[in-house]
């Protein structure tokens, strides 16, 4: 999936694998985690809204590219051959098979002391770069 957010008049996106959907606080929600060094985190923190977009297998090349190149270094959106669009100010890509438009409800940096299984910290956070958790209401979706 791609996580896409807007900061001012700029948009950035990243490929993410860790996240999910469910019900929380009586709302349909999506959650995603982003590491502090990711450029997209700046955009997520600056905006109340973002999109999650999902693609068929034929877009694997674009998703791989968007997950391995930083928007700090180049205009990866212009180079990825996906069509950027906006819905009520929320950026997304037209080629997506499923689009979730999301409004942030909760943001929290993970705390290594809260892990009950320390092997998770040992395996995934050797550089102490714990993810930030974003829980967001799914305000609209389409496929």
LUMGUKOL-256364 format. One record per atom (N, C-alpha, C): residue number from 0; atom name; y, z, x. Coordinates in steps of 0.1 Angstrom, whole numbers, plus 5000, padded with zeros to 4 digits. Layout:
BEGIN
(NUM; 'CA'; (Y; Z; X))
...
***
This chain:
BEGIN
(0; 'N'; (4988; 5000; 5008))
(0; 'CA'; (5000; 5000; 5000))
(0; 'C'; (5012; 5000; 5009))
(1; 'N'; (5023; 4995; 5003))
(1; 'CA'; (5036; 4996; 5010))
(1; 'C'; (5045; 5007; 5003))
(2; 'N'; (5052; 5015; 5011))
(2; 'CA'; (5062; 5024; 5006))
(2; 'C'; (5075; 5018; 5010))
(3; 'N'; (5084; 5016; 5000))
(3; 'CA'; (5096; 5009; 5002))
(3; 'C'; (5108; 5017; 4996))
(4; 'N'; (5118; 5019; 5004))
(4; 'CA'; (5130; 5027; 5000))
(4; 'C'; (5143; 5020; 5005))
(5; 'N'; (5154; 5024; 4999))
(5; 'CA'; (5167; 5019; 5002))
(5; 'C'; (5176; 5030; 5007))
(6; 'N'; (5184; 5027; 5017))
(6; 'CA'; (5194; 5036; 5022))
(6; 'C'; (5207; 5028; 5023))
(7; 'N'; (5217; 5031; 5015))
(7; 'CA'; (5229; 5022; 5015))
(7; 'C'; (5225; 5008; 5010))
(8; 'N'; (5229; 4998; 5018))
(8; 'CA'; (5225; 4985; 5015))
(8; 'C'; (5213; 4979; 5023))
(9; 'N'; (5206; 4988; 5030))
(9; 'CA'; (5195; 4984; 5038))
(9; 'C'; (5182; 4989; 5031))
(10; 'N'; (5171; 4981; 5033))
(10; 'CA'; (5158; 4985; 5028))
(10; 'C'; (5148; 4985; 5039))
(11; 'N'; (5139; 4994; 5039))
(11; 'CA'; (5128; 4995; 5048))
(11; 'C'; (5115; 4997; 5041))
(12; 'N'; (5104; 4993; 5047))
(12; 'CA'; (5091; 4995; 5042))
(12; 'C'; (5081; 4998; 5052))
(13; 'N'; (5070; 5004; 5049))
(13; 'CA'; (5059; 5007; 5058))
(13; 'C'; (5046; 5007; 5050))
(14; 'N'; (5035; 5003; 5058))
(14; 'CA'; (5022; 5004; 5052))
(14; 'C'; (5017; 5019; 5053))
(15; 'N'; (5012; 5023; 5042))
(15; 'CA'; (5006; 5037; 5042))
(15; 'C'; (4992; 5037; 5036))
(16; 'N'; (4984; 5046; 5040))
(16; 'CA'; (4970; 5047; 5035))
(16; 'C'; (4968; 5060; 5028))
(17; 'N'; (4976; 5070; 5032))
(17; 'CA'; (4974; 5084; 5027))
(17; 'C'; (4983; 5086; 5015))
(18; 'N'; (4977; 5089; 5004))
(18; 'CA'; (4985; 5092; 4992))
(18; 'C'; (4976; 5092; 4980))
(19; 'N'; (4981; 5093; 4968))
(19; 'CA'; (4973; 5093; 4956))
(19; 'C'; (4982; 5093; 4944))
(20; 'N'; (4975; 5094; 4932))
(20; 'CA'; (4982; 5095; 4919))
(20; 'C'; (4975; 5106; 4911))
(21; 'N'; (4982; 5111; 4902))
(21; 'CA'; (4976; 5121; 4893))
(21; 'C'; (4986; 5126; 4883))
(22; 'N'; (4984; 5138; 4878))
(22; 'CA'; (4993; 5145; 4868))
(22; 'C'; (4997; 5158; 4874))
(23; 'N'; (5010; 5160; 4874))
(23; 'CA'; (5016; 5173; 4879))
(23; 'C'; (5028; 5176; 4871))
(24; 'N'; (5030; 5189; 4867))
(24; 'CA'; (5042; 5193; 4860))
(24; 'C'; (5043; 5185; 4847))
(25; 'N'; (5032; 5181; 4841))
(25; 'CA'; (5032; 5173; 4829))
(25; 'C'; (5037; 5159; 4830))
(26; 'N'; (5037; 5154; 4842))
(26; 'CA'; (5042; 5140; 4845))
(26; 'C'; (5032; 5132; 4853))
(27; 'N'; (5032; 5119; 4851))
(27; 'CA'; (5024; 5110; 4859))
(27; 'C'; (5031; 5110; 4873))
(28; 'N'; (5023; 5113; 4884))
(28; 'CA'; (5030; 5113; 4897))
(28; 'C'; (5022; 5105; 4907))
(29; 'N'; (5029; 5102; 4918))
(29; 'CA'; (5023; 5096; 4930))
(29; 'C'; (5027; 5105; 4941))
(30; 'N'; (5018; 5106; 4951))
(30; 'CA'; (5022; 5114; 4963))
(30; 'C'; (5019; 5105; 4975))
(31; 'N'; (5027; 5107; 4985))
(31; 'CA'; (5026; 5099; 4998))
(31; 'C'; (5030; 5109; 5009))
(32; 'N'; (5025; 5107; 5021))
(32; 'CA'; (5029; 5115; 5032))
(32; 'C'; (5034; 5105; 5043))
(33; 'N'; (5044; 5109; 5050))
(33; 'CA'; (5050; 5101; 5061))
(33; 'C'; (5053; 5110; 5073))
(34; 'N'; (5050; 5104; 5084))
(34; 'CA'; (5052; 5112; 5097))
(34; 'C'; (5067; 5111; 5100))
(35; 'N'; (5072; 5121; 5108))
(35; 'CA'; (5086; 5122; 5111))
(35; 'C'; (5092; 5111; 5119))
(36; 'N'; (5084; 5105; 5127))
(36; 'CA'; (5089; 5094; 5136))
(36; 'C'; (5090; 5081; 5129))
(37; 'N'; (5085; 5080; 5117))
(37; 'CA'; (5086; 5067; 5110))
(37; 'C'; (5100; 5064; 5105))
(38; 'N'; (5105; 5052; 5108))
(38; 'CA'; (5118; 5048; 5104))
(38; 'C'; (5120; 5048; 5088))
(39; 'N'; (5109; 5045; 5081))
(39; 'CA'; (5110; 5046; 5066))
(39; 'C'; (5113; 5060; 5061))
(40; 'N'; (5109; 5070; 5069))
(40; 'CA'; (5112; 5084; 5064))
(40; 'C'; (5127; 5086; 5062))
(41; 'N'; (5136; 5080; 5071))
(41; 'CA'; (5150; 5081; 5069))
(41; 'C'; (5154; 5075; 5056))
(42; 'N'; (5148; 5064; 5052))
(42; 'CA'; (5151; 5058; 5039))
(42; 'C'; (5146; 5066; 5027))
(43; 'N'; (5134; 5072; 5029))
(43; 'CA'; (5129; 5080; 5018))
(43; 'C'; (5137; 5093; 5016))
(44; 'N'; (5142; 5098; 5027))
(44; 'CA'; (5150; 5110; 5026))
(44; 'C'; (5164; 5107; 5020))
(45; 'N'; (5169; 5095; 5022))
(45; 'CA'; (5182; 5092; 5017))
(45; 'C'; (5183; 5087; 5003))
(46; 'N'; (5171; 5085; 4997))
(46; 'CA'; (5171; 5079; 4983))
(46; 'C'; (5163; 5088; 4974))
(47; 'N'; (5167; 5088; 4961))
(47; 'CA'; (5159; 5096; 4951))
(47; 'C'; (5147; 5088; 4946))
(48; 'N'; (5147; 5075; 4949))
(48; 'CA'; (5137; 5066; 4943))
(48; 'C'; (5131; 5058; 4954))
(49; 'N'; (5119; 5053; 4951))
(49; 'CA'; (5112; 5044; 4960))
(49; 'C'; (5101; 5036; 4952))
(50; 'N'; (5095; 5027; 4959))
(50; 'CA'; (5083; 5020; 4952))
(50; 'C'; (5071; 5021; 4961))
(51; 'N'; (5060; 5021; 4954))
(51; 'CA'; (5047; 5019; 4960))
(51; 'C'; (5041; 5006; 4955))
(52; 'N'; (5037; 4997; 4964))
(52; 'CA'; (5032; 4984; 4960))
(52; 'C'; (5018; 4982; 4966))
(53; 'N'; (5009; 4976; 4958))
(53; 'CA'; (4995; 4974; 4962))
(53; 'C'; (4992; 4959; 4961))
(54; 'N'; (4983; 4954; 4970))
(54; 'CA'; (4981; 4940; 4972))
(54; 'C'; (4967; 4936; 4973))
(55; 'N'; (4963; 4924; 4969))
(55; 'CA'; (4950; 4919; 4971))
(55; 'C'; (4947; 4917; 4986))
(56; 'N'; (4934; 4915; 4989))
(56; 'CA'; (4930; 4913; 5003))
(56; 'C'; (4937; 4902; 5011))
(57; 'N'; (4941; 4892; 5004))
(57; 'CA'; (4948; 4881; 5012))
(57; 'C'; (4961; 4884; 5018))
(58; 'N'; (4966; 4896; 5015))
(58; 'CA'; (4979; 4901; 5021))
(58; 'C'; (4976; 4911; 5033))
(59; 'N'; (4964; 4912; 5037))
(59; 'CA'; (4961; 4921; 5048))
(59; 'C'; (4969; 4919; 5061))
(60; 'N'; (4971; 4906; 5064))
(60; 'CA'; (4979; 4903; 5076))
(60; 'C'; (4993; 4908; 5075))
(61; 'N'; (5000; 4906; 5063))
(61; 'CA'; (5013; 4911; 5062))
(61; 'C'; (5014; 4927; 5062))
(62; 'N'; (5004; 4933; 5056))
(62; 'CA'; (5003; 4948; 5055))
(62; 'C'; (5001; 4953; 5069))
(63; 'N'; (4993; 4947; 5077))
(63; 'CA'; (4990; 4951; 5091))
(63; 'C'; (5003; 4950; 5099))
(64; 'N'; (5010; 4939; 5098))
(64; 'CA'; (5023; 4937; 5105))
(64; 'C'; (5033; 4947; 5101))
(65; 'N'; (5035; 4950; 5088))
(65; 'CA'; (5045; 4959; 5083))
(65; 'C'; (5041; 4974; 5087))
(66; 'N'; (5029; 4976; 5090))
(66; 'CA'; (5024; 4989; 5095))
(66; 'C'; (5025; 4991; 5110))
(67; 'N'; (5027; 4980; 5117))
(67; 'CA'; (5026; 4982; 5132))
(67; 'C'; (5040; 4979; 5138))
(68; 'N'; (5049; 4973; 5131))
(68; 'CA'; (5063; 4970; 5137))
(68; 'C'; (5073; 4979; 5130))
(69; 'N'; (5083; 4984; 5138))
(69; 'CA'; (5093; 4993; 5132))
(69; 'C'; (5105; 4984; 5128))
(70; 'N'; (5111; 4988; 5116))
(70; 'CA'; (5123; 4982; 5112))
(70; 'C'; (5135; 4985; 5121))
(71; 'N'; (5133; 4995; 5130))
(71; 'CA'; (5143; 4998; 5140))
(71; 'C'; (5145; 4987; 5150))
(72; 'N'; (5133; 4980; 5152))
(72; 'CA'; (5132; 4971; 5163))
(72; 'C'; (5135; 4956; 5159))
(73; 'N'; (5132; 4953; 5147))
(73; 'CA'; (5134; 4940; 5142))
(73; 'C'; (5134; 4940; 5126))
(74; 'N'; (5139; 4929; 5121))
(74; 'CA'; (5140; 4928; 5106))
(74; 'C'; (5126; 4923; 5101))
(75; 'N'; (5117; 4933; 5100))
(75; 'CA'; (5103; 4930; 5097))
(75; 'C'; (5102; 4925; 5082))
(76; 'N'; (5111; 4929; 5073))
(76; 'CA'; (5110; 4924; 5060))
(76; 'C'; (5113; 4909; 5060))
(77; 'N'; (5122; 4904; 5067))
(77; 'CA'; (5125; 4890; 5068))
(77; 'C'; (5114; 4882; 5074))
(78; 'N'; (5106; 4889; 5083))
(78; 'CA'; (5096; 4882; 5091))
(78; 'C'; (5082; 4883; 5084))
(79; 'N'; (5081; 4890; 5073))
(79; 'CA'; (5067; 4892; 5067))
(79; 'C'; (5063; 4883; 5057))
(80; 'N'; (5071; 4874; 5052))
(80; 'CA'; (5068; 4864; 5042))
(80; 'C'; (5065; 4870; 5028))
(81; 'N'; (5070; 4881; 5026))
(81; 'CA'; (5070; 4887; 5012))
(81; 'C'; (5084; 4886; 5006))
(82; 'N'; (5084; 4886; 4993))
(82; 'CA'; (5097; 4884; 4986))
(82; 'C'; (5103; 4897; 4981))
(83; 'N'; (5113; 4902; 4987))
(83; 'CA'; (5120; 4914; 4984))
(83; 'C'; (5127; 4913; 4971))
(84; 'N'; (5126; 4922; 4961))
(84; 'CA'; (5133; 4922; 4949))
(84; 'C'; (5137; 4936; 4946))
(85; 'N'; (5145; 4938; 4935))
(85; 'CA'; (5149; 4951; 4931))
(85; 'C'; (5148; 4953; 4916))
(86; 'N'; (5144; 4965; 4912))
(86; 'CA'; (5143; 4968; 4897))
(86; 'C'; (5151; 4981; 4896))
(87; 'N'; (5162; 4980; 4888))
(87; 'CA'; (5170; 4992; 4886))
(87; 'C'; (5174; 4999; 4899))
(88; 'N'; (5177; 4991; 4910))
(88; 'CA'; (5181; 4996; 4923))
(88; 'C'; (5169; 5000; 4932))
(89; 'N'; (5157; 4999; 4927))
(89; 'CA'; (5145; 5003; 4935))
(89; 'C'; (5139; 4990; 4942))
(90; 'N'; (5138; 4989; 4955))
(90; 'CA'; (5133; 4977; 4961))
(90; 'C'; (5117; 4977; 4960))
(91; 'N'; (5112; 4965; 4959))
(91; 'CA'; (5098; 4963; 4958))
(91; 'C'; (5095; 4948; 4962))
(92; 'N'; (5083; 4944; 4963))
(92; 'CA'; (5079; 4930; 4967))
(92; 'C'; (5072; 4923; 4955))
(93; 'N'; (5077; 4911; 4952))
(93; 'CA'; (5072; 4904; 4941))
(93; 'C'; (5057; 4901; 4941))
(94; 'N'; (5051; 4899; 4953))
(94; 'CA'; (5037; 4895; 4955))
(94; 'C'; (5028; 4906; 4951))
(95; 'N'; (5032; 4918; 4949))
(95; 'CA'; (5024; 4930; 4947))
(95; 'C'; (5015; 4928; 4934))
(96; 'N'; (5003; 4932; 4935))
(96; 'CA'; (4994; 4932; 4923))
(96; 'C'; (4997; 4944; 4914))
(97; 'N'; (5002; 4955; 4919))
(97; 'CA'; (5006; 4967; 4912))
(97; 'C'; (5018; 4973; 4918))
(98; 'N'; (5028; 4976; 4910))
(98; 'CA'; (5040; 4982; 4915))
(98; 'C'; (5042; 4995; 4907))
(99; 'N'; (5045; 5006; 4915))
(99; 'CA'; (5048; 5019; 4909))
(99; 'C'; (5062; 5022; 4913))
(100; 'N'; (5071; 5024; 4903))
(100; 'CA'; (5085; 5028; 4906))
(100; 'C'; (5085; 5043; 4905))
(101; 'N'; (5090; 5050; 4915))
(101; 'CA'; (5089; 5064; 4916))
(101; 'C'; (5103; 5071; 4918))
(102; 'N'; (5104; 5083; 4912))
(102; 'CA'; (5115; 5092; 4914))
(102; 'C'; (5111; 5105; 4920))
(103; 'N'; (5116; 5108; 4932))
(103; 'CA'; (5112; 5120; 4939))
(103; 'C'; (5114; 5133; 4931))
(104; 'N'; (5104; 5141; 4931))
(104; 'CA'; (5104; 5155; 4924))
(104; 'C'; (5103; 5166; 4934))
(105; 'N'; (5096; 5163; 4946))
(105; 'CA'; (5093; 5174; 4955))
(105; 'C'; (5092; 5168; 4969))
(106; 'N'; (5097; 5175; 4979))
(106; 'CA'; (5096; 5170; 4993))
(106; 'C'; (5093; 5183; 5001))
(107; 'N'; (5083; 5182; 5010))
(107; 'CA'; (5080; 5194; 5018))
(107; 'C'; (5073; 5189; 5031))
(108; 'N'; (5077; 5194; 5042))
(108; 'CA'; (5070; 5191; 5055))
(108; 'C'; (5058; 5200; 5055))
(109; 'N'; (5047; 5194; 5059))
(109; 'CA'; (5034; 5201; 5060))
(109; 'C'; (5036; 5212; 5070))
(110; 'N'; (5029; 5223; 5068))
(110; 'CA'; (5030; 5235; 5077))
(110; 'C'; (5016; 5237; 5083))
(111; 'N'; (5015; 5236; 5096))
(111; 'CA'; (5002; 5237; 5103))
(111; 'C'; (4995; 5251; 5100))
(112; 'N'; (5003; 5261; 5098))
(112; 'CA'; (4998; 5274; 5095))
(112; 'C'; (4992; 5275; 5081))
(113; 'N'; (4994; 5266; 5073))
(113; 'CA'; (4989; 5266; 5059))
(113; 'C'; (4975; 5259; 5058))
(114; 'N'; (4971; 5252; 5068))
(114; 'CA'; (4958; 5246; 5068))
(114; 'C'; (4947; 5256; 5069))
(115; 'N'; (4938; 5256; 5060))
(115; 'CA'; (4926; 5265; 5060))
(115; 'C'; (4916; 5260; 5070))
(116; 'N'; (4915; 5247; 5072))
(116; 'CA'; (4906; 5241; 5081))
(116; 'C'; (4914; 5236; 5093))
(117; 'N'; (4913; 5244; 5104))
(117; 'CA'; (4921; 5241; 5116))
(117; 'C'; (4917; 5228; 5123))
(118; 'N'; (4905; 5224; 5120))
(118; 'CA'; (4900; 5211; 5126))
(118; 'C'; (4909; 5199; 5122))
(119; 'N'; (4915; 5200; 5110))
(119; 'CA'; (4924; 5189; 5105))
(119; 'C'; (4936; 5188; 5114))
(120; 'N'; (4942; 5200; 5117))
(120; 'CA'; (4954; 5200; 5126))
(120; 'C'; (4949; 5195; 5140))
(121; 'N'; (4938; 5199; 5145))
(121; 'CA'; (4933; 5195; 5158))
(121; 'C'; (4931; 5180; 5159))
(122; 'N'; (4926; 5174; 5148))
(122; 'CA'; (4923; 5160; 5148))
(122; 'C'; (4935; 5151; 5145))
(123; 'N'; (4943; 5155; 5136))
(123; 'CA'; (4953; 5146; 5131))
(123; 'C'; (4967; 5149; 5136))
(124; 'N'; (4969; 5161; 5141))
(124; 'CA'; (4983; 5165; 5145))
(124; 'C'; (4984; 5171; 5159))
(125; 'N'; (4977; 5164; 5168))
(125; 'CA'; (4977; 5168; 5182))
(125; 'C'; (4991; 5168; 5188))
(126; 'N'; (5000; 5159; 5183))
(126; 'CA'; (5014; 5158; 5188))
(126; 'C'; (5024; 5166; 5179))
(127; 'N'; (5018; 5175; 5171))
(127; 'CA'; (5026; 5184; 5162))
(127; 'C'; (5036; 5176; 5153))
(128; 'N'; (5032; 5163; 5150))
(128; 'CA'; (5041; 5155; 5141))
(128; 'C'; (5035; 5155; 5127))
(129; 'N'; (5036; 5166; 5121))
(129; 'CA'; (5031; 5168; 5107))
(129; 'C'; (5038; 5160; 5097))
(130; 'N'; (5031; 5154; 5088))
(130; 'CA'; (5037; 5146; 5077))
(130; 'C'; (5046; 5154; 5068))
(131; 'N'; (5055; 5147; 5062))
(131; 'CA'; (5063; 5152; 5051))
(131; 'C'; (5056; 5147; 5038))
(132; 'N'; (5054; 5155; 5029))
(132; 'CA'; (5048; 5152; 5016))
(132; 'C'; (5059; 5149; 5006))
(133; 'N'; (5058; 5138; 4999))
(133; 'CA'; (5067; 5134; 4988))
(133; 'C'; (5058; 5133; 4975))
(134; 'N'; (5062; 5141; 4965))
(134; 'CA'; (5056; 5139; 4952))
(134; 'C'; (5067; 5134; 4943))
(135; 'N'; (5063; 5123; 4936))
(135; 'CA'; (5073; 5116; 4928))
(135; 'C'; (5068; 5112; 4914))
(136; 'N'; (5076; 5113; 4904))
(136; 'CA'; (5073; 5109; 4891))
(136; 'C'; (5072; 5093; 4891))
(137; 'N'; (5061; 5088; 4885))
(137; 'CA'; (5060; 5074; 4883))
(137; 'C'; (5068; 5071; 4870))
(138; 'N'; (5080; 5065; 4872))
(138; 'CA'; (5089; 5062; 4861))
(138; 'C'; (5085; 5049; 4854))
(139; 'N'; (5079; 5040; 4861))
(139; 'CA'; (5076; 5027; 4855))
(139; 'C'; (5065; 5021; 4864))
(140; 'N'; (5057; 5012; 4858))
(140; 'CA'; (5047; 5005; 4866))
(140; 'C'; (5045; 4991; 4859))
(141; 'N'; (5041; 4982; 4868))
(141; 'CA'; (5036; 4969; 4862))
(141; 'C'; (5026; 4963; 4872))
(142; 'N'; (5018; 4954; 4866))
(142; 'CA'; (5009; 4946; 4874))
(142; 'C'; (5007; 4932; 4868))
***
